[in-house]
Amino acid sequence: MADRFYELHVAGVTRKLPILNVNDKLAIAGFVILGDVELVEKAAAALVKRVPPETEIMVTAETKGIPLVHEMARLMGMPRYAIARKSVKAYMENPIIVEDRSITTKGKQILQDEDIALVRGRKVLLVDDVISTGGSIKALEELIEKAGGTVIGRMAILAEGDAMNRKDIVTLENLPLFDAQV
């Protein structure tokens, strides 16, 4: 159990996040939106106000971005959004696969046939819960390019670490990184 915490204030919501070691030098504040209806609804409402008007479809990666993009799509009256999966499923006939390496993820981003059709030839907004190293967003960008879509924006609830200095992403708040404690 964590013995250090970071108090986060975002979209009118306050959460006490546990600070967890990622390795022997780096720790992050554990930000999990899964199951947090209030946080998802308020963050989605705040982000929707900043969505580029030319957005035709939104794409997120499994898993934590799903409730956020779902609520954003609902608020915007969008009937569909696409999800990049982490593993190939039996129902995927011709998926597009891109390797993903980020601070918390090591694996693949996979777009299935149905979602490829949703993205092809469209203006795509990438949505995630946190952007840190940018590895997951970069993998999503490659996936969208391979699928024939055009990325017009990148959006997340939080920018973490070096991502706080990026000018190409829209976020609601910053989340610092921490020194690991052993």
N, C-alpha and C positions, 0 to 999 in steps of 0.2 A: 504494500500500500504506500502511496506517495506521502512524503512528509513535507513537501514544498508545494505551494499553489500560486497561481497567477489569477488575479481578478480581471476578467474581461468584461468590457462594456461595449455592446454592439447592438445597433438597431433598437435601442431602448430596453435591452435585456442585459442583465448581469449574470455571469456564470463564474464559478470558482473552478479553475482548471488545474488538474494535477500536473506537476512538472515531472516528466519521465525521461530517464536516460535513453538515448538512442544508441550510443556507444560510450566509450570511456572518456570522450571529450565533449560530447554534445548532448544536450537535453532539450526537449520540446514540451510545450504546454499541450496536454492531450485534449484536443477539441473534437468532440464527437456530436454531430447533430442528429444522428439516428435516434428516433424516439422522442426528440425534443420539439414537440409541436409548436410551442410558443416561439422558440428561437427560429425555426424554419419559416413560420408564417411571417414574422416581423422582418427577418432578413430578406426573404423573397420580395416582400412589398417594397422594401427600400431599394433593392437591386432593380426591380422592374422599372422604376422611375428613371433608370440610367441605361436601359437597353437601347442599343442603336435602332432607330425606326425602320431601317432596311432589313432587319433580322427576319429571315424566313423560317428558320428552324434552329433549335437549340440542341446541343450535344453535351453530355457529361460522361464521366467514367464511373463504372461500378466502384464503390457502392455508396459512399457517403454523399455524393452529389445528386443521387436520385431523388430524395425527398425535396431537395431545394429546387431542382429543375422542374419537378412535377408541379410544385406550388407556383412557380413563376409562370409556367405554361397555363395553368388554370387561371391565374389572375389576368393573363394576357389574352385569354380566349383561344389559345393555340391548341388544336386538337391532337397534336403529336409532338414528340421529341425523340431523340435517338440516344441510345446508351452504348458506349464502348464496353464490351465484356472483358473479363480477365482470363477466360478459358473458352476453348472451342466446345460447343454443345452439339449434340447429335442432329439437331434441326438446322444447323448451319451448313449449307451446301458449298458456297464459295466465299468464305470470309476473307476480309483483308486484315492482316496482322502486322503490328508495329511493336518493337521492343520498347519497354518503358522502364526507366531507372530514375527514381526520385528519392527523396529523403525517407519516405515511409513505404515505398512500393518498389518491388523488383519483379518484373514479370512482363506481361503482354497486354496490349490494348487491341481488342478485336471488334471489328464492325461486321455484323452479319448482313446477309443479302437484303433483307427488308429495310434495314437502316441505311444501307448503301444507297438504295433507291430514294430514300427520304432526303439524303444529303446531296446527291448528284445534281450539279447545276444550280445549287441554291446557296444563298448567303447564310453562313453559319456563325452562331454565337456559341463559344465554348464556355461552360459553366462548371465551377468546382466549389468545394467548400473552402479549401485553403490552397493558395499557390505559394510554394516555398522555393525550391531549387528551380522550378519550372519544368522539371523532367516529364511530369504527367501531361502538362499542357502542350509541351513540344511533341510528345507522342500522339496526342489527340490531333494536333495540327497536321502531322504527317499522315495520319489516318484519313482526315478529311480531304487532304490534297489527293491521296491515292484514290479516294472514292469519287473525285470530280467535283467537290464542293469548294467554296471560297470562305475562308475564315475572315470575318469582319470585326471580331472582337473577342476579348477574353475577360471573364468576370468571375469573382469569387467573394465570399464573405470576408475572408482575411488574407492579407499578404504577410508572409512570415520570412524573417531573415532578410537576405539580399533582395527578395521580391518587393520589399517595401520601397525600393528605389526605382522600380520599373515604371515606365511611363505608358507602356502598351497594355496595361491591365486596369480594370476598374474593380476596386475593392471598397468595403465599408470601413474597415479598421486594419491596424497593423498588429502583428503578434510577434514579440521578440523571441529570439533563441536564447538558450541558457547554457552555462557551463555545466557539464555533468558533475555529479557528486557521487563518490563511491563510499 
